[in-house]
Amino acid sequence: MSHRLDLFLKRVFDVLVSMLGLVVLAPVFLIIAIIIKVTSPGPVFYRGVRSGLHGMKFRVFKFRTMVRDAELRGGPSTGLDDPRVTSFGRLLRKTKIDELPNLINVLIGQMSLVGPRPEVPKYTSLYEGDEKLILTVRPGITDLSSIRYIDLASHLGSEDVDDNFEKYILPEKNRLRVEYVMTRSFSRDLAILFRTLMQLLVRDKKNHG
């Protein structure tokens, strides 16, 4: 399959799945929005700035899981028992439901279903060598690093989380992101989506087992 056809299929798939997902999940989104507004003052969505394709900055759509102005009360990483996370936000994070509004970013072309998870400009500005390849593709909702660190907070612990992320997690996440860019294909994207769904299901069973 040619690279151009591969990209075309990827974009068509992104648009169709994101449109279908937003329509089907609309009632769920409404219920979640109401709970967020009732249980915590502040907006429904978190609109943090991220680096996208070619380093262009955009605002991500996520359900807000932290207190208002959380970025002013701590760093970009969230470890275990972070006091900024709301009680309902913990549930959303545990199930990854907080990331479903990323489908809006996918639909408007800022993200893809599969691709390197978008990082804050603070970290992408430090990319060097092969790491710069990460910004040559659209960021995604899931990728190889998302599968590896599906429970990122447990890897970060509860102390020095930003330092732990920068020293131990970020280099490995970037290595996996580069690996994705260098080996990407539409069929590989489908495989990553399947692996992500399976891992979420297994994780959910463990949490309720």
LONU-953644 format. One record per residue: residue number from 1; residue in three letters; y, x, z of N, C-alpha, C, O in turn. Coordinates in steps of 0.2 Angstrom, whole numbers, plus 2048, in hexadecimal, padded with zeros to 3 digits. Layout:
LONU-953644
(site NUM "Ala" (Y X Z) (Y X Z) (Y X Z) (Y X Z));
...
This chain:
LONU-953644
(site 1 "Met" (7FA 804 800) (800 800 800) (806 804 800) (807 809 804));
(site 2 "Ser" (80B 803 7FC) (811 807 7FB) (815 806 802) (815 801 805));
(site 3 "His" (819 80B 803) (81E 80B 809) (823 805 809) (824 801 80E));
(site 4 "Arg" (825 804 803) (82A 7FE 802) (827 7F7 803) (82A 7F3 806));
(site 5 "Leu" (821 7F6 800) (81D 7F0 801) (81B 7EF 809) (81C 7EA 80B));
(site 6 "Asp" (81A 7F5 80C) (818 7F5 813) (81E 7F2 817) (81D 7EE 81C));
(site 7 "Leu" (824 7F5 816) (82A 7F3 819) (82C 7EC 818) (82E 7E8 81C));
(site 8 "Phe" (82B 7E9 812) (82C 7E2 810) (827 7DE 814) (82A 7D9 817));
(site 9 "Leu" (821 7DF 814) (81C 7DB 818) (81E 7DB 81F) (81D 7D6 822));
(site 10 "Lys" (820 7E1 822) (822 7E1 829) (828 7DD 82A) (828 7D9 830));
(site 11 "Arg" (82D 7DD 826) (833 7D9 827) (831 7D1 827) (833 7CD 82B));
(site 12 "Val" (82D 7CF 822) (82B 7C8 821) (828 7C6 827) (829 7C0 829));
(site 13 "Phe" (823 7CA 829) (81F 7C8 82F) (823 7C7 835) (823 7C3 839));
(site 14 "Asp" (828 7CC 836) (82D 7CC 83C) (831 7C5 83C) (831 7C2 841));
(site 15 "Val" (833 7C3 836) (837 7BD 835) (833 7B7 837) (835 7B3 83A));
(site 16 "Leu" (82D 7B7 834) (829 7B1 834) (827 7B0 83C) (827 7AA 83E));
(site 17 "Val" (824 7B5 83F) (822 7B5 845) (828 7B4 84A) (827 7B0 84F));
(site 18 "Ser" (82D 7B7 849) (833 7B6 84E) (836 7AF 84E) (837 7AC 853));
(site 19 "Met" (836 7AC 848) (838 7A5 847) (833 7A0 84A) (835 79C 84E));
(site 20 "Leu" (82D 7A1 849) (828 79D 84B) (828 79D 853) (827 798 857));
(site 21 "Gly" (828 7A3 856) (828 7A5 85D) (82E 7A1 860) (82D 79E 866));
(site 22 "Leu" (834 7A2 85D) (83A 79F 860) (83A 797 860) (83C 794 865));
(site 23 "Val" (837 794 85B) (836 78D 85B) (831 78B 860) (833 786 864));
(site 24 "Val" (82B 78E 860) (826 78C 865) (828 78D 86C) (826 789 870));
(site 25 "Leu" (82B 792 86D) (82D 794 874) (833 791 877) (835 792 87C));
(site 26 "Ala" (837 78D 872) (83D 78A 874) (83D 787 87B) (841 788 87F));
(site 27 "Pro" (838 782 87C) (838 77F 882) (837 783 888) (83A 782 88E));
(site 28 "Val" (833 788 887) (831 78D 88D) (838 791 88E) (839 792 894));
(site 29 "Phe" (83B 793 889) (842 797 88A) (847 792 88E) (84A 795 892));
(site 30 "Leu" (847 78C 88C) (84B 787 890) (84A 787 897) (84E 787 89C));
(site 31 "Ile" (843 786 899) (841 786 8A0) (843 78C 8A4) (845 78C 8A9));
(site 32 "Ile" (841 792 8A0) (843 799 8A3) (84A 799 8A5) (84C 79C 8AA));
(site 33 "Ala" (84E 797 8A0) (856 798 8A0) (858 794 8A6) (85C 796 8AA));
(site 34 "Ile" (855 78E 8A7) (858 78A 8AD) (856 78D 8B3) (85A 78D 8B8));
(site 35 "Ile" (850 790 8B4) (84D 793 8BA) (852 799 8BC) (854 79A 8C1));
(site 36 "Ile" (853 79D 8B7) (858 7A3 8B8) (85F 7A1 8BA) (861 7A4 8BF));
(site 37 "Lys" (862 79C 8B7) (868 799 8B9) (868 796 8C0) (86D 797 8C4));
(site 38 "Val" (863 793 8C2) (862 790 8C9) (861 795 8CE) (863 794 8D4));
(site 39 "Thr" (85D 79A 8CD) (85B 79F 8D2) (85F 7A5 8D3) (85F 7A9 8D8));
(site 40 "Ser" (863 7A6 8CE) (868 7AC 8CE) (86E 7AB 8CA) (86E 7AA 8C4));
(site 41 "Pro" (874 7AD 8CD) (87A 7AC 8CA) (87B 7B1 8C4) (879 7B7 8C5));
(site 42 "Gly" (87D 7AF 8BE) (87E 7B4 8B9) (87B 7B1 8B2) (879 7AB 8B2));
(site 43 "Pro" (87C 7B5 8AD) (879 7B2 8A6) (872 7B1 8A6) (86E 7B5 8AA));
(site 44 "Val" (870 7AE 8A1) (868 7AD 8A0) (866 7B3 89D) (860 7B6 89E));
(site 45 "Phe" (869 7B6 898) (867 7BC 894) (86A 7C2 897) (870 7C3 899));
(site 46 "Tyr" (866 7C8 897) (868 7CE 898) (86A 7D1 891) (866 7D1 88C));
(site 47 "Arg" (870 7D4 890) (872 7D6 889) (874 7DE 889) (879 7E0 887));
(site 48 "Gly" (86F 7E2 88B) (870 7E9 88C) (871 7EC 885) (86E 7EA 880));
(site 49 "Val" (875 7F2 885) (876 7F5 87E) (870 7FA 87D) (86E 7FE 882));
(site 50 "Arg" (86D 7FA 877) (868 7FE 875) (869 802 86E) (86E 7FF 86B));
(site 51 "Ser" (866 807 86D) (867 80A 867) (861 808 862) (85B 808 863));
(site 52 "Gly" (864 806 85C) (85F 803 857) (85E 807 851) (85F 80E 852));
(site 53 "Leu" (85D 804 84B) (85C 808 845) (862 80D 843) (867 80A 843));
(site 54 "His" (860 813 842) (865 818 841) (86A 819 846) (870 81B 845));
(site 55 "Gly" (868 817 84C) (86C 818 852) (872 813 853) (876 813 858));
(site 56 "Met" (872 80E 84F) (877 808 850) (875 804 856) (870 803 858));
(site 57 "Lys" (87B 803 85A) (87A 800 860) (87A 7F9 85F) (87D 7F6 85B));
(site 58 "Phe" (876 7F5 864) (875 7EE 863) (874 7EC 86B) (872 7EF 86F));
(site 59 "Arg" (875 7E5 86C) (873 7E2 872) (86D 7DE 872) (86C 7DA 86E));
(site 60 "Val" (868 7E0 876) (862 7DD 876) (862 7D7 87A) (866 7D6 87F));
(site 61 "Phe" (85E 7D2 878) (85D 7CC 87C) (857 7CC 880) (851 7CD 87E));
(site 62 "Lys" (858 7CB 887) (852 7CB 88B) (854 7C6 891) (85A 7C5 892));
(site 63 "Phe" (84F 7C2 894) (851 7BE 899) (853 7C3 89F) (850 7C8 8A0));
(site 64 "Arg" (858 7C1 8A2) (85B 7C5 8A8) (856 7C4 8AE) (854 7BF 8B0));
(site 65 "Thr" (854 7CA 8B0) (84F 7CB 8B6) (852 7CE 8BC) (84F 7CF 8C1));
(site 66 "Met" (859 7D0 8BB) (85C 7D4 8C1) (862 7D0 8C3) (865 7CB 8BF));
(site 67 "Val" (865 7D2 8C8) (86B 7CF 8CA) (871 7D1 8C6) (870 7D5 8C2));
(site 68 "Arg" (876 7CD 8C6) (87C 7CE 8C2) (87F 7D5 8C3) (87F 7D7 8C8));
(site 69 "Asp" (881 7D8 8BD) (884 7DF 8BE) (87F 7E4 8C1) (881 7E9 8C4));
(site 70 "Ala" (879 7E3 8BF) (873 7E8 8C2) (875 7EF 8BF) (873 7F4 8C3));
(site 71 "Glu" (877 7F0 8B9) (878 7F6 8B7) (87E 7FA 8BA) (87E 800 8BA));
(site 72 "Leu" (882 7F7 8BE) (887 7FA 8C2) (884 7FC 8C9) (887 7FF 8CD));
(site 73 "Arg" (87E 7F9 8CB) (87B 7FB 8D1) (875 800 8D1) (872 801 8D6));
(site 74 "Gly" (874 802 8CB) (86F 807 8CB) (86E 809 8C3) (872 808 8BF));
(site 75 "Gly" (869 80E 8C2) (867 811 8BC) (864 80C 8B7) (862 806 8B9));
(site 76 "Pro" (862 80F 8B1) (85F 80A 8AC) (858 809 8AD) (855 805 8AA));
(site 77 "Ser" (855 80D 8B1) (84D 80C 8B3) (84C 808 8B9) (850 808 8BD));
(site 78 "Thr" (847 804 8B8) (845 7FF 8BE) (83E 801 8C1) (839 800 8BD));
(site 79 "Gly" (83E 803 8C7) (838 805 8CA) (835 7FF 8CE) (837 7FA 8CE));
(site 80 "Leu" (830 801 8D2) (82D 7FC 8D7) (832 7FA 8DC) (836 7FE 8DF));
(site 81 "Asp" (832 7F3 8DE) (836 7F1 8E3) (83D 7F2 8E2) (841 7F3 8E7));
(site 82 "Asp" (840 7F2 8DC) (847 7F3 8DB) (84A 7ED 8DD) (849 7E7 8DB));
(site 83 "Pro" (84F 7EE 8E2) (852 7E8 8E5) (857 7E4 8E0) (859 7DE 8E2));
(site 84 "Arg" (858 7E7 8DA) (85C 7E3 8D5) (859 7DE 8D2) (85C 7D9 8CF));
(site 85 "Val" (852 7DE 8D2) (84E 7D9 8CE) (84D 7D3 8D2) (84C 7D3 8D8));
(site 86 "Thr" (84E 7CD 8CF) (84E 7C7 8D3) (847 7C5 8D4) (842 7C8 8D0));
(site 87 "Ser" (845 7C0 8D8) (83F 7BE 8D9) (83B 7BB 8D3) (836 7BC 8D1));
(site 88 "Phe" (83F 7B7 8CF) (83D 7B4 8C9) (83C 7B9 8C4) (838 7B9 8BF));
(site 89 "Gly" (841 7BE 8C4) (841 7C4 8BF) (83A 7C8 8C0) (838 7CB 8BB));
(site 90 "Arg" (838 7C9 8C6) (832 7CC 8C7) (82C 7C9 8C3) (828 7CD 8C0));
(site 91 "Leu" (82C 7C3 8C3) (826 7BF 8BF) (827 7C0 8B8) (822 7C1 8B4));
(site 92 "Leu" (82D 7BF 8B6) (82F 7C0 8AE) (82D 7C7 8AC) (82A 7C8 8A7));
(site 93 "Arg" (82E 7CC 8B0) (82D 7D3 8AE) (825 7D4 8AE) (823 7D8 8AA));
(site 94 "Lys" (822 7D2 8B3) (81B 7D3 8B4) (817 7D0 8AE) (812 7D3 8AC));
(site 95 "Thr" (819 7CA 8AB) (816 7C7 8A6) (819 7C9 89F) (816 7C7 89A));
(site 96 "Lys" (81E 7CD 89F) (822 7CF 899) (825 7CA 896) (828 7CA 890));
(site 97 "Ile" (826 7C4 899) (829 7BE 896) (831 7BF 895) (834 7BD 891));
(site 98 "Asp" (834 7C4 899) (83B 7C6 899) (83C 7C9 892) (842 7C8 890));
(site 99 "Glu" (838 7CB 88E) (839 7CE 888) (838 7CA 882) (83A 7CC 87C));
(site 100 "Leu" (836 7C4 883) (835 7BF 87D) (83B 7BD 87A) (83B 7BD 873));
(site 101 "Pro" (841 7BD 87D) (847 7BC 879) (849 7C2 874) (84D 7C1 870));
(site 102 "Asn" (845 7C7 874) (846 7CD 86F) (844 7CA 868) (846 7CD 863));
(site 103 "Leu" (841 7C4 868) (840 7C1 862) (846 7BF 85E) (846 7BF 858));
(site 104 "Ile" (84B 7BE 862) (852 7BD 85F) (854 7C3 85B) (857 7C3 855));
(site 105 "Asn" (854 7C9 85E) (855 7CF 85B) (851 7D0 855) (854 7D3 850));
(site 106 "Val" (84B 7CF 855) (846 7D0 84F) (849 7CB 84A) (849 7CD 844));
(site 107 "Leu" (84A 7C5 84B) (84C 7C0 846) (852 7C2 842) (853 7C2 83C));
(site 108 "Ile" (857 7C5 846) (85D 7C7 843) (85D 7CE 840) (862 7D1 83D));
(site 109 "Gly" (857 7D2 841) (857 7D8 83D) (858 7DE 841) (858 7E4 83F));
(site 110 "Gln" (85A 7DD 848) (85B 7E3 84C) (855 7E6 84F) (855 7EC 851));
(site 111 "Met" (850 7E3 84F) (849 7E5 852) (844 7E3 84D) (845 7DF 849));
(site 112 "Ser" (83E 7E5 84F) (838 7E3 84B) (833 7E1 851) (834 7E3 857));
(site 113 "Leu" (82D 7DE 84F) (828 7DC 854) (825 7E3 857) (824 7E3 85D));
(site 114 "Val" (824 7E7 852) (821 7EE 854) (825 7F3 852) (828 7F4 84C));
(site 115 "Gly" (827 7F8 857) (82B 7FE 855) (82D 801 85C) (82B 7FE 861));
(site 116 "Pro" (830 807 85C) (831 80A 862) (836 806 867) (83B 803 864));
(site 117 "Arg" (834 805 86D) (838 801 871) (83F 804 871) (840 80A 872));
(site 118 "Pro" (844 7FF 871) (84B 802 871) (84E 805 877) (84C 802 87D));
(site 119 "Glu" (851 80B 877) (853 80E 87D) (85B 80E 87D) (85E 80C 879));
(site 120 "Val" (85D 80F 883) (864 80F 884) (867 815 881) (864 81B 880));
(site 121 "Pro" (86E 815 87F) (871 81B 87B) (871 821 87F) (871 827 87C));
(site 122 "Lys" (871 820 886) (871 826 88A) (86B 82B 888) (86C 831 888));
(site 123 "Tyr" (865 828 887) (85F 82C 885) (85F 82E 87E) (85D 833 87C));
(site 124 "Thr" (860 829 879) (860 82A 872) (865 82F 870) (863 833 86B));
(site 125 "Ser" (86A 830 873) (86F 835 871) (86C 83C 873) (86F 841 870));
(site 126 "Leu" (867 83D 877) (864 843 878) (85E 845 874) (85B 84A 874));
(site 127 "Tyr" (85C 841 86F) (857 842 86B) (858 848 867) (85D 84A 864));
(site 128 "Glu" (852 84C 866) (853 852 862) (84C 853 85E) (847 851 860));
(site 129 "Gly" (84C 857 859) (846 858 855) (843 852 852) (847 84D 850));
(site 130 "Asp" (83C 851 853) (839 84B 851) (83B 845 854) (83A 83F 851));
(site 131 "Glu" (83E 845 85A) (840 83F 85E) (845 83B 859) (846 835 85A));
(site 132 "Lys" (849 83F 855) (84E 83B 851) (84B 836 84C) (84E 832 84A));
(site 133 "Leu" (844 837 84B) (840 833 846) (840 82C 849) (83F 827 846));
(site 134 "Ile" (840 82B 850) (840 825 853) (845 820 851) (844 81A 850));
(site 135 "Leu" (84B 823 84F) (851 81E 84D) (851 81D 846) (855 81A 843));
(site 136 "Thr" (84B 81F 842) (84B 81E 83B) (847 817 83A) (847 815 834));
(site 137 "Val" (845 814 83F) (842 80D 83E) (845 808 843) (848 80A 848));
(site 138 "Arg" (844 802 842) (846 7FD 846) (842 7FD 84D) (83C 7FE 84D));
(site 139 "Pro" (846 7FD 852) (842 7FC 859) (83E 7F6 859) (840 7F1 856));
(site 140 "Gly" (839 7F6 85E) (835 7F0 85E) (834 7ED 865) (836 7F0 86A));
(site 141 "Ile" (830 7E8 865) (82F 7E4 86B) (829 7E8 86F) (829 7E9 875));
(site 142 "Thr" (825 7EB 86B) (81F 7EF 86D) (81D 7F5 869) (81F 7F4 863));
(site 143 "Asp" (81A 7FA 86C) (818 7FF 868) (813 803 86C) (810 801 871));
(site 144 "Leu" (811 809 86A) (80C 80D 86E) (80E 80E 875) (80A 80E 879));
(site 145 "Ser" (814 810 876) (817 812 87D) (817 80B 881) (816 80C 887));
(site 146 "Ser" (818 806 87E) (818 7FF 882) (811 7FE 885) (810 7FC 88A));
(site 147 "Ile" (80C 7FF 881) (805 7FE 883) (803 803 888) (800 802 88D));
(site 148 "Arg" (805 80A 887) (804 80F 88C) (807 80D 893) (804 80E 898));
(site 149 "Tyr" (80D 80B 893) (811 80A 899) (813 802 89A) (818 801 89B));
(site 150 "Ile" (80E 7FE 899) (80F 7F7 899) (811 7F5 8A0) (814 7F0 8A1));
(site 151 "Asp" (80F 7F9 8A6) (812 7F8 8AC) (816 7FE 8AE) (814 802 8B3));
(site 152 "Leu" (81B 7FF 8AB) (820 805 8AC) (822 806 8B3) (822 80B 8B6));
(site 153 "Ala" (823 800 8B7) (826 801 8BE) (821 805 8C2) (823 809 8C6));
(site 154 "Ser" (81A 804 8C1) (815 807 8C5) (815 80E 8C4) (813 812 8C8));
(site 155 "His" (817 810 8BE) (817 817 8BC) (81D 81B 8BF) (81D 821 8C1));
(site 156 "Leu" (823 817 8C0) (829 81A 8C2) (829 81A 8CA) (82D 81E 8CC));
(site 157 "Gly" (825 816 8CD) (826 816 8D4) (82C 812 8D7) (82F 80E 8D3));
(site 158 "Ser" (82E 814 8DD) (834 810 8E0) (839 815 8E2) (83F 813 8E4));
(site 159 "Glu" (838 81C 8E1) (83D 821 8E3) (83F 825 8DD) (83A 827 8D9));
(site 160 "Asp" (845 827 8DC) (847 82B 8D6) (845 829 8D0) (842 82D 8CB));
(site 161 "Val" (845 823 8CE) (842 820 8C8) (845 822 8C2) (842 823 8BD));
(site 162 "Asp" (84C 823 8C2) (84F 825 8BC) (84D 82D 8BA) (84C 82F 8B4));
(site 163 "Asp" (84D 831 8C0) (84B 838 8BF) (843 838 8BC) (842 83C 8B8));
(site 164 "Asn" (83F 834 8BF) (838 834 8BD) (837 831 8B6) (833 834 8B2));
(site 165 "Phe" (83B 82D 8B4) (83B 82A 8AD) (83D 830 8A8) (83A 831 8A3));
(site 166 "Glu" (843 833 8AA) (845 838 8A5) (841 83E 8A5) (840 841 89F));
(site 167 "Lys" (83D 840 8AA) (839 846 8AB) (832 845 8A8) (82F 849 8A5));
(site 168 "Tyr" (82F 83F 8AA) (828 83E 8A9) (826 839 8A4) (821 83A 8A0));
(site 169 "Ile" (82A 834 8A4) (828 82E 89F) (82C 82E 898) (828 82E 893));
(site 170 "Leu" (832 830 898) (836 830 892) (833 835 88D) (832 833 887));
(site 171 "Pro" (831 83B 88F) (82E 83F 88A) (828 83D 886) (827 83D 880));
(site 172 "Glu" (823 83A 88A) (81D 837 888) (81F 831 884) (81B 830 87E));
(site 173 "Lys" (823 82D 886) (825 827 882) (828 829 87B) (826 826 876));
(site 174 "Asn" (82C 82E 87B) (82F 830 875) (829 833 870) (829 833 86A));
(site 175 "Arg" (824 837 873) (81F 83A 86F) (81B 834 86C) (819 834 866));
(site 176 "Leu" (81A 82F 86F) (816 829 86D) (81A 825 867) (818 823 862));
(site 177 "Arg" (821 825 869) (825 822 864) (825 826 85D) (825 823 858));
(site 178 "Val" (826 82C 85E) (825 831 858) (81F 830 854) (81F 82F 84E));
(site 179 "Glu" (819 82F 858) (813 82E 855) (813 828 851) (810 828 84C));
(site 180 "Tyr" (816 823 854) (816 81C 850) (81A 81D 84A) (817 81B 845));
(site 181 "Val" (81F 820 84A) (823 820 844) (820 824 83E) (820 822 839));
(site 182 "Met" (81C 829 840) (819 82E 83B) (812 82B 839) (810 82D 834));
(site 183 "Thr" (810 826 83C) (809 823 83A) (80A 81B 839) (805 818 838));
(site 184 "Arg" (810 819 838) (811 811 838) (80F 80E 831) (80F 812 82C));
(site 185 "Ser" (80C 808 832) (80A 804 82C) (80A 7FD 82E) (809 7FC 834));
(site 186 "Phe" (80A 7F8 82A) (809 7F1 82C) (803 7F0 82F) (803 7EC 834));
(site 187 "Ser" (7FD 7F3 82D) (7F7 7F2 830) (7F7 7F5 837) (7F4 7F2 83C));
(site 188 "Arg" (7FA 7FA 838) (7FA 7FD 83F) (7FF 7F9 843) (7FD 7F8 849));
(site 189 "Asp" (804 7F6 841) (808 7F1 845) (804 7EC 847) (804 7EA 84D));
(site 190 "Leu" (800 7E9 843) (7FB 7E3 845) (7F7 7E5 84B) (7F5 7E2 84F));
(site 191 "Ala" (7F4 7EB 84A) (7EF 7EE 84F) (7F3 7EF 856) (7F0 7EE 85B));
(site 192 "Ile" (7F9 7F1 856) (7FD 7F2 85C) (7FF 7EC 85F) (7FE 7EB 865));
(site 193 "Leu" (800 7E7 85B) (802 7E0 85E) (7FB 7DD 861) (7FC 7DA 867));
(site 194 "Phe" (7F6 7DE 85E) (7EF 7DC 861) (7EE 7DF 867) (7EC 7DC 86C));
(site 195 "Arg" (7EF 7E6 867) (7ED 7EA 86E) (7F2 7E8 873) (7F0 7E7 879));
(site 196 "Thr" (7F8 7E6 871) (7FD 7E4 876) (7FB 7DE 87A) (7FB 7DD 880));
(site 197 "Leu" (7F9 7D9 875) (7F7 7D2 878) (7F1 7D3 87C) (7F1 7CF 881));
(site 198 "Met" (7EC 7D7 87A) (7E6 7D8 87E) (7E8 7DB 885) (7E5 7D9 88A));
(site 199 "Gln" (7EC 7E0 885) (7EE 7E3 88B) (7F1 7DE 890) (7F0 7DE 896));
(site 200 "Leu" (7F6 7DA 88D) (7F9 7D5 891) (7F4 7D0 894) (7F5 7CE 89A));
(site 201 "Leu" (7EF 7CE 890) (7EA 7C9 893) (7E6 7CC 898) (7E5 7C9 89D));
(site 202 "Val" (7E4 7D2 897) (7E0 7D6 89C) (7E4 7D7 8A2) (7E1 7D6 8A8));
(site 203 "Arg" (7EA 7D9 8A2) (7EE 7DA 8A7) (7EF 7D3 8AB) (7EF 7D3 8B2));
(site 204 "Asp" (7F0 7CE 8A8) (7F1 7C7 8AB) (7EB 7C5 8AF) (7EC 7C3 8B4));
(site 205 "Lys" (7E5 7C7 8AC) (7DF 7C5 8AF) (7DE 7C9 8B6) (7DC 7C6 8BB));
(site 206 "Lys" (7E0 7D0 8B5) (7E0 7D4 8BB) (7E4 7D1 8C1) (7E2 7D1 8C7));
(site 207 "Asn" (7EA 7CF 8BF) (7EF 7CD 8C4) (7ED 7C6 8C7) (7EF 7C5 8CD));
(site 208 "His" (7E9 7C2 8C3) (7E6 7BC 8C6) (7DF 7BC 8C8) (7DC 7B7 8CA));
(site 209 "Gly" (7DC 7C2 8C8) (7D5 7C3 8CA) (7D4 7C4 8D1) (7CE 7C4 8D3));
